[in-house]
Amino acid sequence: MDPDKLRALSDFYRAEFLRHLELFESQGRLSDSSREAVDRARRRFIFDLDAVCWRTDFPAVAETLLRRLDTLTRLSDLDPKRGH
């Protein structure tokens, strides 16, 4: 894949994942102990995403993860124009 397209894809998924995580956090669904685990996962995700985007199965993996996050956050219900 073209590096510019790859970067755009990485940026898109990063923003979408962070929107879900921020909403999840703002809904008060995180305890202090789970907040620490989510923060670690967020940092790792941000760090690893560019490399993971090179995988041939990345679009399917990312879509599955976004759908699962949406099941928890219901973000697409709040913003139906941006549903997954």
C-alpha positions as a Markdown table, in Angstrom:
| # | Residue | x | y | z |
|---|---|---|---|---|
| 1 | Met | 0.0 | 0.0 | 0.0 |
| 2 | Asp | 1.1 | 3.5 | -0.7 |
| 3 | Pro | 2.8 | 5.1 | 2.4 |
| 4 | Asp | 0.6 | 8.2 | 2.2 |
| 5 | Lys | -2.6 | 6.0 | 2.1 |
| 6 | Leu | -1.3 | 3.9 | 4.9 |
| 7 | Arg | -0.7 | 7.0 | 7.0 |
| 8 | Ala | -4.2 | 8.3 | 6.3 |
| 9 | Leu | -5.7 | 4.9 | 7.2 |
| 10 | Ser | -3.7 | 4.8 | 10.4 |
| 11 | Asp | -4.8 | 8.3 | 11.3 |
| 12 | Phe | -8.4 | 7.5 | 10.6 |
| 13 | Tyr | -8.5 | 4.4 | 12.8 |
| 14 | Arg | -6.5 | 6.1 | 15.5 |
| 15 | Ala | -9.0 | 8.9 | 15.7 |
| 16 | Glu | -12.0 | 6.5 | 15.6 |
| 17 | Phe | -10.6 | 4.3 | 18.4 |
| 18 | Leu | -9.7 | 7.3 | 20.5 |
| 19 | Arg | -13.3 | 8.7 | 20.1 |
| 20 | His | -14.7 | 5.5 | 21.4 |
| 21 | Leu | -12.3 | 5.2 | 24.3 |
| 22 | Glu | -12.9 | 8.9 | 25.3 |
| 23 | Leu | -16.6 | 8.4 | 25.2 |
| 24 | Phe | -16.3 | 5.2 | 27.2 |
| 25 | Glu | -14.3 | 7.1 | 29.8 |
| 26 | Ser | -16.6 | 10.1 | 29.9 |
| 27 | Gln | -19.6 | 7.8 | 30.5 |
| 28 | Gly | -18.0 | 6.9 | 33.8 |
| 29 | Arg | -17.6 | 3.2 | 33.0 |
| 30 | Leu | -14.1 | 3.0 | 34.2 |
| 31 | Ser | -13.0 | 2.2 | 37.8 |
| 32 | Asp | -9.6 | 3.4 | 38.9 |
| 33 | Ser | -8.1 | -0.1 | 38.3 |
| 34 | Ser | -9.6 | -0.4 | 34.8 |
| 35 | Arg | -8.6 | 3.1 | 33.9 |
| 36 | Glu | -4.9 | 2.2 | 34.3 |
| 37 | Ala | -5.4 | -0.9 | 32.1 |
| 38 | Val | -7.2 | 1.2 | 29.5 |
| 39 | Asp | -4.4 | 3.9 | 29.6 |
| 40 | Arg | -1.8 | 1.2 | 29.0 |
| 41 | Ala | -3.8 | -0.3 | 26.1 |
| 42 | Arg | -4.3 | 3.2 | 24.6 |
| 43 | Arg | -0.6 | 4.0 | 24.7 |
| 44 | Arg | 0.3 | 0.6 | 23.2 |
| 45 | Phe | -2.3 | 1.0 | 20.5 |
| 46 | Ile | -1.1 | 4.5 | 19.5 |
| 47 | Phe | 2.5 | 3.3 | 19.4 |
| 48 | Asp | 1.8 | 0.1 | 17.4 |
| 49 | Leu | -0.9 | 1.2 | 15.0 |
| 50 | Asp | 1.3 | 2.4 | 12.2 |
| 51 | Ala | 3.0 | -1.0 | 12.1 |
| 52 | Val | -0.2 | -2.9 | 12.4 |
| 53 | Cys | -1.7 | -1.1 | 9.4 |
| 54 | Trp | 0.7 | -2.9 | 7.2 |
| 55 | Arg | -1.0 | -6.3 | 7.9 |
| 56 | Thr | -3.2 | -7.5 | 5.0 |
| 57 | Asp | -6.0 | -8.3 | 7.4 |
| 58 | Phe | -5.9 | -5.0 | 9.2 |
| 59 | Pro | -9.1 | -3.4 | 7.7 |
| 60 | Ala | -11.1 | -6.5 | 8.8 |
| 61 | Val | -9.5 | -6.5 | 12.3 |
| 62 | Ala | -10.0 | -2.8 | 12.7 |
| 63 | Glu | -13.6 | -3.0 | 11.6 |
| 64 | Thr | -14.3 | -5.8 | 14.0 |
| 65 | Leu | -12.7 | -4.0 | 16.9 |
| 66 | Leu | -14.6 | -0.8 | 16.1 |
| 67 | Arg | -17.9 | -2.7 | 16.0 |
| 68 | Arg | -17.2 | -4.2 | 19.4 |
| 69 | Leu | -16.3 | -0.9 | 20.8 |
| 70 | Asp | -19.5 | 0.6 | 19.4 |
| 71 | Thr | -21.4 | -2.1 | 21.1 |
| 72 | Leu | -20.0 | -0.8 | 24.4 |
| 73 | Thr | -20.1 | 2.9 | 23.7 |
| 74 | Arg | -23.1 | 3.2 | 21.3 |
| 75 | Leu | -21.3 | 6.1 | 19.7 |
| 76 | Ser | -22.9 | 5.4 | 16.3 |
| 77 | Asp | -26.3 | 5.9 | 18.0 |
| 78 | Leu | -25.2 | 9.3 | 19.2 |
| 79 | Asp | -23.7 | 10.3 | 15.9 |
| 80 | Pro | -25.5 | 8.2 | 13.2 |
| 81 | Lys | -23.7 | 10.0 | 10.3 |
| 82 | Arg | -20.5 | 8.5 | 11.5 |
| 83 | Gly | -21.7 | 4.9 | 12.1 |
| 84 | His | -19.4 | 2.0 | 11.2 |
